[in-house]
């Protein structure tokens, strides 16, 4: 399955059961530089009907995109896509400046965090117990092809 098809299928799956959600859906995106994390967020944004140009928030740390909220499917499940790049962060406490607890407590948000291991949302070896993530995706380039593994 190519990454575009994976993005559509993944978004459909996580959107299907949002009715009783207490907070945001939080996905951690791990992988080396250039492994496809931001490209995946761009695909998710397109699936959500976001027309803005989606770029990496490496220097601003967080970007918020309004989905426009359709009345069907993933567009209805999420009103906002919150894209966080924690590459330059070193501790979970640094997320407080972003009002992270408010962001993750809103069930209308889909939060995608690149480099979650930098802010202690997943262990350094990516195999430790998740802490604060609903799902952890690992991005790699194997034999010249981009791969995504749900952990």
N, C-alpha and C positions, 0 to 999 in steps of 0.2 A: 504494500500500500504506500503510495507516495505521501509526502508530508501534507499536501493540501487536502487530500482525502482523509488523512489521519486527523487533521485539525477539525474538519467538519464532523467526523464521527465522534471525536473526543468532546467537542462542544455540545453536540446533541445528547451525549450520554450524561454529562454533568448538569445539563439544563433540565433534563426530564423529571427530576425529583426535587425541585426547589420550593414547592408549595409550603412545606412545614419548616423550611430552613430558619435557623436562629440568627445566622450571620452570613457574612460573605463566603463565597467559595474561594479558597486560597490555594494557589498552585505554585510550587517552587520549581524553578527551571535551572538545572545545573548542567555544566559542561564547559569545556575550554572556550577561549575566545574564538569566534568564528564558527562555532559548532551548530548555529542555527536557532538560538534562543529568541533573538529579536525577530528573526524572519517568521518564527512560529507565532509570536504575538501579533505580527502584522496580518497573518492569515486569519487568526481568531478575530481581529478587529474587522477584517473584511466580511467574515461570516456574520458578525454582529451588525453589519450595515454602517459601520463607521466610515465616513468619507474623508476625514482628516488624514493627512500624511502622518503615519506612525513612525517615529524615530526612537532610537535608544535614548532613554533618559539618564545616561551615564553621568552627565554633569549637573543635571537638575534633580536627580535621584528619583523623582516621581512625576508621572504625567497621568492626567485623568481625561478620559474620553467619554462623552455621552453617546449612548447607543441609539437614541431616538425612540426606543421602547415601542416596538411593534406589538401587536396583540397576539402573536403566535410564536411558538418555539423559543429558541435561545434569546431572540430579541426581546421577548416578554419576560424571560427569566432574569435578565440582567439589564439594569438601566445604565450602569457605568462599567467601563473597563479601566482598572487602575493598574498601571504598569510601573513597577519599581525595579530599579537597577541598583543592587546593593554592592556592586563591585568595589566602590570606594569606601564602604562602611566597614567597621571592624567589630562592632558590638550591637547586640539587640537593642540596647538602650538608645542607640542613635535613631531608631525608628520613631521614638517618641516625638521628635521634632516634626514628623510627618503626620502626627495625630493618628498613628497606626491603629490604636485600639478602636477609635471611631470608625476608621476605614473598614476594619475587619468585622465590626459589629453590625454593619448595614447589609442586610440580605440581598439588596439590589446590586451589590458590587461583585464583580469578578476581579479578583486580585491576582496578578501574575508577577512573581518576584524572581528576578534573575539573581543568581549568586546567593541563595538562601543560607548556605553554609557560613557566609561571612557574618550573618546576624543571628546565628545560632537557631535557625529554624529547621536545620537538618545537620546531622553530624558531618564532620570533615571528610569521612570516608564514604559518605552517602549511603551507608548501610545501617546507621544507627536509627533508633526510634525517631520518627518525625515529631516535631514539636511545633504546633501551630499551623501545620499544613493539612489541607484536605487531600492533596495529592502531590506527589513529587515526580517530576519528569526529568530524565537524564538524556542529554543530547550528546551525540558522538559522531565522528566521521570515521567510518570503517570501510576500508577498501575503496575510498573515493566517494562513498555514498553517505548521505546524512541519515542518522538513525535516531529514533526517539523511543526510550524505554520508560514505561510507567512503573514506578517502584512503590 
